[in-house]
Amino acid sequence: MNIKIKEDFTAAWEKFFPGAELPIACYYSNELNNADFPDAPKPNAKGYTCIFSQLAPVRKGRARAFNMENLGCFGSYVPLGFVTTVSEDVKHYVCNIERVKKSYKQFESMYVHRPPRQATGKYLVFKRWDTLEETDNPEVVFFFGNPDVITGLHGLANFDTMTPYNVAAPFGTGCDSIVGFSMQELEAQEPRAVLGPLDPLVRIYFKPNISTFSAPWPKFLSMLDNMEDSFLATESWEKVKGRIKKA
């Protein structure tokens, strides 16, 4: 990774989104790159541990790496790229326990429209932005933020585009919203950002006013390039900045 990109974004983020939480970058790798590989969590009362719980240390600055050996939720294997076939257990859980899809047929159809993407490395590495090093190669950058932060990111993602549809809000798991869909967008001619998490069951792991915004690396770079010349430099955004800082 070019460290100048890291420094430029850090400065711009503090300037235009003062006090807002730094994003997390993730990528596939065959090396841990100074990220810890934690033990698999013990199942909770529901029988699984959500990826958002496992990312809590990353949000505090402690890099982590995951694969099927230590992911706490079997439902994350397909969205995070470690298997490409949806198991009967996942179908049963989604349709009959969580009840977020009406039937197996409708659930399976989602993956016709969004074919599972195979992980390109042994690990999926997660690092908070300020902990990135030259050896890291970010593929996706995702944010946690309140409506003001998400609005600013949404505006940036659409600032230099020819259509108004450059932020997608597809239905999927929480881990789809931060990783799966954005990794898929890397293959698009004009990669879109992704809003989430819109999985109703994952909302219990979030404060009511917090959402995620995930950008594939090319989209992230274009957003960074446009920050100084966009609405972020207007008097109107100055008022929003004040609210972000207070929050």
N, C-alpha and C positions, 0 to 999 in steps of 0.2 A: 504493500500500500504506500502511496505517496503521502508522506507525513505532512506535506504542505496542505493537502486537502483536509486532513484532520485539524490542523491549526486554523485554517480559513473558516471551516464550518463552526468550530468551537467559538471563535470570535463573533461570527455573524449570529449564531444562536443566542449568545448572551446579549448581543446588541438588540435583537428584534424580539426575542422571547425570554426576557430576563427572569431568571429563577426557575424556568421550566425544566422539567426532568430531561436529562440527556438521553438520546436514543440508544438503542442496542443494535449492533451489527451482527449478522450471522452469515456463515458460509460453510460449505463442505470441505473437509480436509482429511488427509491420511495421517496428519500429525496433530498433536494436541496444541502446539503453538502457545505454550505457557497457560493453557486453560486446564482447570482441574476436571477430572473424570469421576464424579461422585458415585457412591454406591447407589444401587437401586433403592428407592424409598420403600418403607413398609406400607402395605396397603392400608388405607383408612377404612372407615365404616362402610363406605360405598365400594370398596374393593379396588380403588385406583387413586393415583395422585396426579392432578392436572399439571400440564406443562407450565402453566402460569405460576403455580406454587413452586415448581422447580426453578423458575427463572427469578424468584425473589432475590437470591444472592447476587445474580447478575446485575439487577437494577441497583444494587448497592456497591457495584464495582468489582465483584469477584467473578472472573471469567469461568464458564462452565462448558463442557462438551458432552454430547449425548449420542446414544444410538439405542438399538433394541435391548442392549444389556442393562441399561439403567433408566430408560424412560418409564415413568410410573403409570402410564395409561396406554393400554393396548390400542385404544382408538386413535392414538397419535402416530402409529407406525406408517400408515398410508399418507396422511398429510405431510409428514416430515420426510417422506421419501425412502423409508427403510424396507417397505414391502410395497408391491404394486397390485396385490390382490386383496380385496376386502373380505375378511373372514365372516363366517356365519355368526360368530359371537358378536362382532361389531354390528352386523345388520340387525340382529335380535335386540341389542342394547339400544340402538338408535331408534328403531321403530316401535319396540314394545315396552322398553323401560323409560327412555327419555321422551319418546313419542314426539320427536321433532320432524319425522317424515311419516306419511300416511301408510306407505307400504314398501315392501322390499323392492318392488318394481320401480317405484319412484326414487328410492334411495340409490339403486344401481344405476339409474339413468343419469344421476349427477356425474358419475365417473365416465359416462360416455361423452358428455360435454366437456369434462375436465379430466382427461386420462391421467392416472397417477404417474408421477415423474420419479424416476429412480435416483436415489442419492448418488452423487458423483465422488463421494469420499467415505471413509470409514466412520468419521465423526461429523456431527453438526455442531459447530463451535459458535458460542454466543459470547460477545464481549460488549460491555458498555463503551460508548464512543471514546471516552477519554483514556481507556486502557488499551486501545488498538496500537499495534506495533507494525513495523515495516514488513514483517513476515506474514501479516494478515492480508486476506484477499476478500473483502466484503462482497457479498452478492445481494443481500437485502439489508435495508436499514428500517427499523420500525420504532415508532414513538408511542408513549403513553401520555395522554393529555386531556385536559378539560375542553369544553366546546370552543373556547377562544383559541387555544393552541391548534385544535383540529381544523378550525376555520382558516387559520393562517396557512397551514400545510395544504389544505384543499385548494386555496387560492393560488398558492405557488405551483401546485401540480398542474393547474389549468392555465397558468399565465402565458405560456408560449405555445399553446396548442391550437389546432384548427377546428377542434370540436369541443363541446362542453362535457364530454363523457370520459375524461381522463382519470377519474377516480371511480373505481368499481366498488359495489357493495354486494358481493355475491353471497349466497347462502352456503354455509359450510361450518366446520368446527372452528373453535377458537384458534387452534394451531394452523388451520388452513388460512385464517385471516392474516396471521403475521408472517407465515413462512410459505405454505403450500401454494396459494394463489400467486404470490409475488415471485416465487421461483419459476412458476409457469410463465409469468409475464416476461421473464428474461428472454424468452424465445420469440416474443412479439416484435414486429417492426417498430411500433411505438408503445413501449411498455407503460402500463397504467399503474397507478398506486391503488391500494386496497384499504377500505375502511372496515373496521370491526371493533370488537368481536360481536357478531350478530347471532351467535349460537345462544339461544335463550338460557341453556343450562350453565354456560360458562360465566354468566353475569354475576353469579354468587362470589366469584373470585375477584371482583372489581368493585371499587367505590362507585356509587351511583352516577357520578358526573365524569367518569374517566372512560375514554375509548382508546382504540389503537388506530394507528395510521402507518401502513407499511409500504415502502417504496423500493422497487427493484433498483439496483445500483445505477443504471443509466438515467432513470427518472430522478433519483436522488441527486445526481451530479447536475442535471439541468436545473433542478430547484435551487441548488446552492449557487449556481452561476447567475440566477435571476434575482437573488434576494435584494441586492443593493438597488436595483432599478425598478423594483416592483412597488406595489401598494404598501409594502412594509416601511417605506421611507416617507409615508404621508402623515399629515397631522391626525387623520382619522385613526391610523394604526397606533399612534402615540397613546391615544386614550385606551385602546385595547391592551397595549403593553403595560399600562399602569395596573389594569385588572389582573393580568398574568402575574406581575410581580407581587401583588398583594396576595394572590392565591397561593 
